[in-house]
């Protein structure tokens, strides 16, 4: 039988830092929850707990409405490092 791979346990970095509120203007902390095409990454990839994932989602949606983060990048409009746009 094939051996099961042992993966490192993911943990919520916001719980570790005891963060109560995630501000939508702090783009450096939000960019770790976004993919290359600015889609929100799921909990199983980021390791966030349910409470903090909901706060991250709300913060990203607010940042999108205020035009701090683009909604989605087209396939045709390829950028080498899309996070240079966020500053």
Helices and strands as residue ranges (DSSP letters): H 13-16, H 27-30, G 31-33, H 43-46, H 50-65, G 82-84
